[in-house]
Structures are given as structure tokens and as C-alpha cells.
Amino acid sequence: MEACEQHKWVFSRSDSYWRFCGRNSREYYHADYYFCEKCLKEKVIEKRHSCCDSEKWNLPDWARLITKKVAGYE
């Protein structure tokens, strides 16, 4: 593989989920994966947000779209 001076990032995939992280709190997670089409190096951009159940109305837009639930504190 050749090293590049200027990466050309291409979107690869996304992963997102939410889980209970306490009795009345949730954690939302979203990751976008990119790779450089020249050298195949990969980078990840992650977002996290935690809130209480009573604050769900104030979620960021990216977290509102998450429907996949994973096992957490239950």
C-alpha cells in the first residue's frame, strides 16, 4: 500500500444503537465509518449522548432516528 499525502475519504457504513445505562437513563451511540480509497486507511467518527427518560424529548436529531436496542443495564 502506498501512503497518501491527501486522503480521499469514502463513506463505508454506519452503526447505531441505544441501551439503558442506568435505572432511568439511556445512552445513544452512532458511528460512521470511512476509508481512504488511495491507501485504504479507515477512520471512525463517533457520537454519544446520554439522557434520563424524562429528557428524551430533547434528543439530538441523529439520536432520534436510532431504533436498534442492545442489552444494557436492565
DSSP file (Angstrom, degrees, kcal/mol; ACC not computed):
  #  RESIDUE AA STRUCTURE BP1 BP2  ACC     N-H-->O    O-->H-N    N-H-->O    O-->H-N    TCO  KAPPA ALPHA  PHI   PSI    X-CA   Y-CA   Z-CA
    1    1 A M              0   0    0      0, 0.0     2,-0.4     0, 0.0    38,-0.1   0.000 360.0 360.0 360.0 142.3    0.0    0.0    0.0
    2    2 A E        -     0   0    0     36,-0.4     2,-0.3     1,-0.0     0, 0.0  -0.750 360.0-120.4 -96.8 144.5    1.2    3.5   -0.7
    3    3 A A        -     0   0    0     -2,-0.4     2,-0.4     1,-0.0    -1,-0.0  -0.617  29.0-142.3 -80.0 140.8    1.0    6.3    1.8
    4    4 A C        -     0   0    0     -2,-0.3     3,-0.2     1,-0.1    -1,-0.0  -0.803  16.1-156.1-107.8 149.4   -1.1    9.2    0.7
    5    5 A E  S    S+     0   0    0     -2,-0.4     2,-0.5     1,-0.3    -1,-0.1   0.817  92.6  30.9 -85.0 -35.1   -0.5   12.8    1.3
    6    6 A Q  S    S-     0   0    0      2,-0.0    -1,-0.3     0, 0.0     2,-0.1  -0.963  84.1-141.4-128.0 114.7   -4.1   13.8    0.9
    7    7 A H        -     0   0    0     -2,-0.5     2,-0.6    -3,-0.2    29,-0.0  -0.429   1.3-151.4 -73.2 146.0   -6.7   11.2    1.9
    8    8 A K        -     0   0    0     -2,-0.1    29,-2.1     2,-0.0     2,-0.2  -0.881  22.2-153.0-116.4  95.7   -9.8   10.8   -0.2
    9    9 A W  E     -A   36   0A   0     -2,-0.6     2,-0.4    27,-0.2    27,-0.2  -0.490  12.6-171.5 -80.2 135.4  -12.4    9.6    2.3
   10   10 A V  E     -A   35   0A   0     25,-2.4    25,-2.2    -2,-0.2     2,-0.1  -0.985  29.7-110.7-126.1 134.5  -15.4    7.5    1.1
   11   11 A F  E     +A   34   0A   0     -2,-0.4    23,-0.2    23,-0.2     3,-0.1  -0.416  37.4 172.3 -65.3 135.6  -18.3    6.5    3.3
   12   12 A S  E     -     0   0A   0     21,-3.3     2,-0.3     1,-0.4    22,-0.2   0.796  51.3 -39.3-110.0 -56.6  -18.3    2.8    4.1
   13   13 A R  E     -A   33   0A   0     20,-1.1    20,-3.1     2,-0.0    -1,-0.4  -0.973  44.1-128.5-164.7 171.6  -21.1    2.1    6.7
   14   14 A S  E     -A   32   0A   0     -2,-0.3     2,-0.3    18,-0.2    18,-0.2  -0.927  12.2-169.2-129.2 155.8  -22.9    3.2    9.9
   15   15 A D  E     +A   31   0A   0     16,-2.2    16,-2.9    -2,-0.3     2,-0.3  -0.983  14.9 163.4-143.3 135.6  -23.7    1.6   13.2
   16   16 A S  E     +A   30   0A   0     -2,-0.3     2,-0.3    14,-0.2    14,-0.2  -0.997   1.4 152.8-152.2 151.5  -26.0    2.9   15.8
   17   17 A Y  E     -A   29   0A   0     12,-2.1    12,-2.7    -2,-0.3     2,-0.3  -0.974  25.7-138.0-162.6 168.6  -27.9    1.7   18.9
   18   18 A W  E     +Ab  28  69A   0     50,-2.1    52,-2.2    -2,-0.3     2,-0.3  -0.959  21.4 176.1-132.4 157.4  -29.3    2.7   22.2
   19   19 A R  E     -A   27   0A   0      8,-1.9     8,-2.7    -2,-0.3     2,-0.4  -0.986  37.6 -99.9-153.2 157.2  -29.2    1.0   25.6
   20   20 A F  E     +A   26   0A   0     50,-0.4    53,-2.7    -2,-0.3     6,-0.3  -0.702  33.3 177.8 -77.7 129.9  -30.2    1.5   29.1
   21   21 A C        +     0   0    0      4,-1.8     2,-0.3    -2,-0.4     5,-0.2   0.253  66.4   1.1-117.1   9.8  -27.2    2.6   31.1
   22   22 A G  S    S-     0   0    0      3,-0.9     3,-0.4    51,-0.3    -1,-0.1  -0.948  96.7 -68.8-173.9-175.2  -29.0    3.1   34.5
   23   23 A R  S    S+     0   0    0     -2,-0.3    -1,-0.1     1,-0.2    -3,-0.0   0.921 129.0   5.1 -60.3 -46.6  -32.3    2.8   36.1
   24   24 A N  S    S+     0   0    0     -3,-0.1    29,-2.7     2,-0.0     2,-0.3  -0.059 114.1  93.1-128.4  32.4  -33.9    5.7   34.2
   25   25 A S  E     - C   0  52A   0     -3,-0.4    -4,-1.8    27,-0.3    -3,-0.9  -0.943  50.0-159.9-132.1 152.8  -31.2    6.7   31.8
   26   26 A R  E     -AC  20  51A   0     25,-3.1    25,-2.3    -2,-0.3     2,-0.4  -0.906   7.4-149.0-127.7 153.0  -30.3    5.8   28.2
   27   27 A E  E     -AC  19  50A   0     -8,-2.7    -8,-1.9    -2,-0.3     2,-0.4  -0.993  10.7-159.3-123.4 131.0  -27.2    6.1   26.1
   28   28 A Y  E     -AC  18  49A   0     21,-3.4    21,-2.1    -2,-0.4     2,-0.4  -0.897  10.4-173.7-109.7 138.7  -27.3    6.6   22.3
   29   29 A Y  E     +AC  17  48A   0    -12,-2.7   -12,-2.1    -2,-0.4     2,-0.3  -0.996   8.4 174.0-136.2 136.0  -24.4    5.8   20.1
   30   30 A H  E     -AC  16  47A   0     17,-2.3    17,-2.7    -2,-0.4     2,-0.4  -0.993   4.7-175.6-142.0 134.7  -23.7    6.4   16.4
   31   31 A A  E     -AC  15  46A   0    -16,-2.9   -16,-2.2    -2,-0.3     2,-0.5  -0.998   9.7-160.3-132.8 133.7  -20.6    5.7   14.4
   32   32 A D  E     -AC  14  45A   0     13,-2.3    13,-2.4    -2,-0.4     2,-0.4  -0.950  14.1-151.5-109.3 131.7  -19.8    6.5   10.7
   33   33 A Y  E     +AC  13  44A   0    -20,-3.1   -21,-3.3    -2,-0.5   -20,-1.1  -0.885  16.4 177.5-108.2 132.8  -17.0    4.5    9.1
   34   34 A Y  E     -AC  11  43A   0      9,-2.7     9,-2.5    -2,-0.4     2,-0.3  -0.926   9.3-162.0-128.7 153.4  -15.0    5.9    6.2
   35   35 A F  E     -AC  10  42A   0    -25,-2.2   -25,-2.4    -2,-0.3     2,-0.5  -0.981  24.7-117.2-134.7 152.1  -12.0    4.6    4.3
   36   36 A C  E  >  -A    9   0A   0      5,-2.6     4,-2.2    -2,-0.3   -27,-0.2  -0.753  17.2-151.2 -85.5 124.9   -9.4    6.3    2.1
   37   37 A E  T  4 S+     0   0    0    -29,-2.1    -1,-0.1    -2,-0.5   -28,-0.1   0.600  92.8  50.9 -75.9  -7.4   -9.7    4.9   -1.5
   38   38 A K  T  4 S+     0   0    0    -30,-0.2   -36,-0.4     3,-0.1    -1,-0.2   0.892 130.7   9.6 -90.5 -49.5   -6.0    5.6   -2.1
   39   39 A C  T  4 S-     0   0    0    -38,-0.1    -2,-0.2     2,-0.1   -32,-0.0   0.479  92.2-125.6-112.9  -4.1   -4.3    3.9    0.9
   40   40 A L     <  +     0   0    0     -4,-2.2    -3,-0.1     1,-0.2     2,-0.1   0.609  52.6 156.3  68.0  15.7   -7.4    2.0    2.5
   41   41 A K        -     0   0    0     -5,-0.1    -5,-2.6    -6,-0.1     2,-0.4  -0.477  32.1-142.1 -67.5 143.6   -6.8    3.6    5.9
   42   42 A E  E     -C   35   0A   0     -7,-0.2     2,-0.3    -2,-0.1    -7,-0.2  -0.856  17.9-174.3-112.7 145.4  -10.1    3.6    7.9
   43   43 A K  E     -C   34   0A   0     -9,-2.5    -9,-2.7    -2,-0.4     2,-0.4  -0.976   9.8-151.1-135.2 153.5  -11.4    6.3   10.3
   44   44 A V  E     -C   33   0A   0     -2,-0.3     2,-0.6   -11,-0.2   -11,-0.2  -0.975   2.5-159.2-125.9 134.3  -14.4    6.4   12.5
   45   45 A I  E     -C   32   0A   0    -13,-2.4   -13,-2.3    -2,-0.4     2,-0.3  -0.964  21.5-166.8-112.9 116.5  -16.5    9.3   13.6
   46   46 A E  E     -C   31   0A   0     -2,-0.6     2,-0.4   -15,-0.2   -15,-0.2  -0.770  12.6-169.2-108.7 147.4  -18.4    8.6   16.8
   47   47 A K  E     -C   30   0A   0    -17,-2.7   -17,-2.3    -2,-0.3     2,-0.3  -0.997   7.2-177.8-131.3 138.9  -21.3   10.4   18.6
   48   48 A R  E     +C   29   0A   0     -2,-0.4     2,-0.3   -19,-0.2   -19,-0.2  -0.987   4.5 176.8-135.0 146.1  -22.6    9.6   22.1
   49   49 A H  E     -C   28   0A   0    -21,-2.1   -21,-3.4    -2,-0.3     2,-0.4  -0.958   6.9-167.5-149.8 130.6  -25.4   11.1   24.0
   50   50 A S  E     +C   27   0A   0     -2,-0.3     2,-0.3   -23,-0.2   -23,-0.2  -0.922  18.3 155.0-116.9 144.4  -26.8   10.1   27.5
   51   51 A C  E     -C   26   0A   0    -25,-2.3   -25,-3.1    -2,-0.4     2,-0.2  -0.988  41.1-102.1-159.1 162.5  -30.0   11.3   29.0
   52   52 A C  E >   -C   25   0A   0     -2,-0.3     3,-1.8   -27,-0.3   -27,-0.3  -0.499  41.4-108.8 -80.8 158.8  -32.7   10.5   31.5
   53   53 A D  G >  S+     0   0    0    -29,-2.7     3,-1.3     1,-0.3     4,-0.2   0.851 120.3  58.4 -57.4 -34.3  -36.0    9.1   30.3
   54   54 A S  G 3  S+     0   0    0    -30,-0.3    -1,-0.3     1,-0.2     3,-0.3   0.630 103.6  53.2 -72.8 -11.7  -37.7   12.3   31.1
   55   55 A E  G X  S+     0   0    0     -3,-1.8     3,-2.0     1,-0.2    -1,-0.2   0.248  72.2 108.1-105.0  11.6  -35.3   14.2   28.8
   56   56 A K  G X   +     0   0    0     -3,-1.3     3,-1.3     1,-0.3    -1,-0.2   0.783  69.8  66.4 -59.8 -26.4  -35.9   12.1   25.7
   57   57 A W  G 3  S+     0   0    0     -3,-0.3    -1,-0.3     1,-0.3    -2,-0.1   0.726  97.4  56.0 -65.6 -20.2  -37.8   15.0   24.1
   58   58 A N  G <  S+     0   0    0     -3,-2.0    -1,-0.3     2,-0.0    -2,-0.2   0.030  78.2 136.6-103.4  25.5  -34.6   16.9   24.0
   59   59 A L    <   -     0   0    0     -3,-1.3    -3,-0.0     1,-0.1     2,-0.0  -0.364  61.0-104.7 -71.1 149.9  -32.5   14.4   22.0
   60   60 A P    >>  -     0   0    0      0, 0.0     4,-1.4     0, 0.0     3,-0.7  -0.366  36.0-108.4 -65.2 157.1  -30.3   15.5   19.1
   61   61 A D  H 3> S+     0   0    0      1,-0.2     4,-0.8     2,-0.2     3,-0.2   0.875 117.8  55.6 -57.8 -40.4  -31.7   14.8   15.7
   62   62 A W  H 34 S+     0   0    0      1,-0.2     3,-0.3     2,-0.2    -1,-0.2   0.834 108.0  49.4 -64.7 -31.1  -29.2   12.0   15.0
   63   63 A A  H X4 S+     0   0    0     -3,-0.7     3,-1.2     1,-0.2    -1,-0.2   0.775  99.4  65.4 -79.1 -27.1  -30.2   10.1   18.2
   64   64 A R  H 3< S+     0   0    0     -4,-1.4    -1,-0.2     1,-0.2    -2,-0.2   0.782  97.1  56.8 -64.8 -26.2  -34.0   10.3   17.4
   65   65 A L  T 3< S+     0   0    0     -4,-0.8     2,-0.4    -3,-0.3    -1,-0.2   0.552  81.2 106.2 -82.8  -8.2  -33.6    8.1   14.4
   66   66 A I    <   +     0   0    0     -3,-1.2   -49,-0.1    -4,-0.2   -36,-0.0  -0.604  29.9 158.0 -80.9 124.7  -32.0    5.2   16.4
   67   67 A T        +     0   0    0     -2,-0.4     2,-0.5   -51,-0.1    -1,-0.2   0.542  40.6 103.0-118.0 -14.8  -34.3    2.3   16.8
   68   68 A K        -     0   0    0    -52,-0.1   -50,-2.1   -49,-0.0     2,-0.4  -0.608  53.9-162.7 -78.4 122.6  -31.9   -0.6   17.5
   69   69 A K  B     -b   18   0A   0     -2,-0.5     2,-0.3   -52,-0.2   -50,-0.2  -0.891   4.3-167.7-107.1 134.1  -31.7   -1.5   21.2
   70   70 A V        -     0   0    0    -52,-2.2   -50,-0.4    -2,-0.4     2,-0.0  -0.781  37.4 -80.7-113.6 163.3  -28.8   -3.6   22.6
   71   71 A A        +     0   0    0     -2,-0.3     2,-0.2   -52,-0.1    -1,-0.1  -0.345  64.9 140.5 -63.6 139.0  -28.6   -5.2   26.0
   72   72 A G        -     0   0    0     -2,-0.0     2,-0.7   -53,-0.0   -51,-0.2  -0.575  59.5 -19.9-148.5-147.9  -27.6   -2.9   28.8
   73   73 A Y              0   0    0    -53,-2.7   -51,-0.3    -2,-0.2   -53,-0.0  -0.634 360.0 360.0 -73.6 113.2  -28.5   -2.3   32.4
   74   74 A E              0   0    0     -2,-0.7    -1,-0.2   -53,-0.1   -53,-0.0   0.348 360.0 360.0-144.1 360.0  -31.8   -3.9   32.9
